[in-house]
Amino acid sequence: MAVFNEPNQWEHPLGNNADTSTLPDDAAATAGIASLQKLFQIINATPLEAGGIAPDREDVNALFKYLGDSIFYAMNGGVPSYNAAYDYIAGRVVLYNDNLYKCIQANGVSSTVVAPGSNTAYWLRLDSNGAIGEIKYFAFNTPPDGYLVCNGANVSRETYADLFAVIGTTFGSGDGSTTFALPNLIDKFAQGSTTVGTYKSAGLPNITGSMTGIQRKDGINAGVFTGSTTRKGSNEGLIESTGSNDVYFDASQSNSIYGNSTTVQPPALTLLPCIKY
């Protein structure tokens, strides 16, 4: 069985320092020069005495340099930049706005031109650091590259097209046309739900009750305690008190946080919440 060894990288691609011409993408068949589409023309094979044109040394060098540069680029893990003038087939990987994208549906000039990041049905962003829209917490005050702080800010729909394609206006529509809102986790806890994007106010369950048979002074109102000349009857609702007076307890009268929800604040540690874009 043959053994194929990985070749060494060329520090100096073919023709790297040679005198070269700039090869056009295409050229007329009578020009006698090389092109990227047709290489050398038929006229180069015609004898000089019959009117043929010899290939230019610079063109030959240019082809070797182009080939050598391509090999060196590929061996360094190079990925071509996206070009709207090209066709792309499923599986092609390109670099666009400093991000890698994999084509998952054919598109280009012969069909539908779809730029990476604008439609997730055509392009999949490749990122080993996390999925677009994923939220992480960090133990430092500045978001790392590729992340935005979850502070509810309005950001550009064009600049962060990938993120907008994923979360849209779930957390706010921004100005309604050019921006959208990031989720806001500052001073908030994340809560699991099948309905994403609902903000809930802080609160505690309310505390109420009453003490009967306590004498009071008219008009008493001390924090959560209030006085009343009426008392609750067992079946009669509110009836006038003819003897003793009732004192009622209502914690929400001291602070509106009571009665505003059915949850309480647990012990917590603050970290920086960020979303992947």
N, C-alpha and C positions, 0 to 999 in steps of 0.2 A: 504494500500500500504506500502510495506516495505521501510524503510529509511536506506540508506547505508551511514555511516559516514566515512570520510577519516581517515585511521588509523594513529596513531602517528608514527614518525620515530623511529626506534630502534637505540639507541646509541651504543648498543653492539649486533651485529648480532649473530645468533645462533652459538655456538661453537667458538666464536671469540678468546677465550683464551684457548681452549681445546688442548690436545695433538693430533695432526693429522698426517696422512701420506699424501704423494703427490699422488693423484689419476692419473693413466695413462688415456690416451684417450680411449684405448681399452686394453683388457687383454684376455689371453687364458681361455677357459671354465674350465680348470682343475686347474687354479691358485688359486682359492678360494679367490681372493681379489676383491675389488670393482673397477669399471672403469666408466668413464664418459659416455661411449657409452652403456654399458650393465649393469651398476650398479652391483648388486651381481650376482654371477654365480649360475647355477643350483646346483653345488656341495655343496653350502652353505645350501641347503634345504635337503641334504642327512644326515641322522642320523650319529652321530660321530662313533657309533659302526659299521656302514656300510661303513666307510671310508670317510665320509663327513668332510668338513672343516668349522669350525665356523667363522662367520664374525669377522674381526679384529675391536677392539674398535676404533683404530685410523682411520679406513676407515669409520666407522659410523660417527665419529666426523667430518671427512673431508667432508662428504656429507652434514651434517647439516651446517657446516661453509660455504661451497660453496653456499648453498641455502640462508643462512642468508646474506652473503656478496652481493649476487645478488639482494636480496630484498632491502637492504640498499642502494646499488648503484642506483637502479631504482628509489627509493623514493627521491634521491638527484638529479634526473634529468640526471643521467649518460647516455652517448651515447657510444656504443662500438666503438673501433677503427677499421678502415678498415683492413681486412686481405685478402691478395691475394689468400689464400688457401680455401676461403669460396665461396659459391654461394650466390648471392643476387637477391632478387625479387623486383619488382617495389614497391615503398613505404618505403623501408628500409632506415633508416638514420644512417650514420656513421660519425666518426670523422677521418679526414685525414689531416695531415700537419696543425694542429690547426684550421681547418675549417670544418664546417658541410656540408655534402652532402646528397642529397636525390636521391635514385636510381629511375630512370624513365624508365629504360629498363633492363630486367633481364640479368645478366652476371655473370661469375664466372668460376670455374674450369671445370664445365660440359659443358660449351659452349665457350664463348669468355671472356677472362679475360680483363677487362677494368678498369684501376685505376681511381679513382675520380680526376677530374681536367684535364684529358687527352682527353675527348670526351664528348661534351655537349649533345650528343644524348643519353648517358647512365646515366649521373650524372648531377644533378642540384645543384649548390652551394647555400646554404641557408645563407643569410646575411641580417639582418634587417637594416644595415647601408647604403645600396645602392647596385645597380647592378654592376656586373663586367664591367669595361669600362666606368662607369659614371664619369664625370668630375665635381668637385666642387671647389669652391673658399673659402679660409680660411683667417681669419684675424690675422694669426700668421705665423712665419717664418719656422716652422718645420711641416712636414706632419704628420697627425695623423696615428695611427696604421691602416694598411690595405690600405694605399694610397701611391702613389709615386708622386713626383713633376713632373709636365709636363714641362720638360726642354730639351726634345729631346735626353736624354741619351740612350745609348744602354744597355739593361738589358738581363739577361739569359732567354732563352725560356723554360728551365726546371724549374727554380726557380719560374717563374711567368707564369706557364703553363695555368692557367685559363684565364689570361689577353691575352696571346698570342692566345688562342683559339678564343677569341672574336675579337681582332683588327688585328691580324696577322702582316703583313708587310705594313699596310696602311700608316704608318708614317715613314717607312724606314726599310730596311731588315737587319740592323746591319752588322754582319760579314758574313751574308748569310747562316749560319748554326746553330750557337749556341746562337745568340743574335738577338734581334729586337729592333726597336727604339720606344721610347715613343713620344707622341705628344709634340710639343714645343710651349708653350703659353707664354714664357717669353718675355716681351715687345711686345706682340701681342694681338689683340682682336679676340674673337671667332665670326665667321660669319656664319649664317645659309646657308646651301647648301645641295642639294641632292647628291653632290659629296664630300665625306668626305676625308680629308687628303691633300687638296691642299693648299700650302703656297702661300700667295700673298705678294708682296713687298710693302713697304710704298710708298706713292706718292700723288701728287695733280694734278688736271687738269692743263694743260699748259695755259699760257696767251700770246696771240700774237696780233699784230696790227701794224698800221703804221701811220705816220704823214707826209703829203706831203707839199711841198713848203717851207721847212726849209733849210736855208743855213747851210752848215757844212764844217768843215775842213777835207781835205783828210785823210783817214785812221782812222777816229774816231771810237773808240770801248770802250764804257764806260758802263760796267756791262751789263744790259739787252738791252742797246741801241747800235745799230750799224749803221754806215753810209753806203750809197750805191750811186753809180753814175747811178743806174738804178731805175726805178719806175714801178709799176704795171699799166698796161693799162687796160681799161675796157674790151676790146675784144682781144687785141693783145698779152696777156701774158706779158713778160718782154720786155720793149723797152727802148732805150737809152733816157736819160734825156738831153734835150737841154737847159733847163732853170734852174729851181730850182732842189734841191736835196731832196731825201726822207730819213726819219729816221724811222727805224722799232724798234718795241718793242718785246722782246722775254724773258719772265721770266726764262725759262729753262737755259739761258746762265749764270744766276747768281747762280742757284742751280738746280741740276739735279732732285730734288724732284718734281719740276714742270713738268707736262706732263707725269708723271710716272703712274698715275692712275686716276680714276674718283671720288675718295673719298677724304675727308678731315679728319684730326684728331679732334675728339670731346673732350670735357673735360673728364677726366678719374681719377679713383682712383685705385691704385695698390693693388692687393691681391695675395695670393699664390694659383696658379692653381694646382690641384692634381687629379690624376686618380685612381679609385678603382681597386685593383688587386685581 
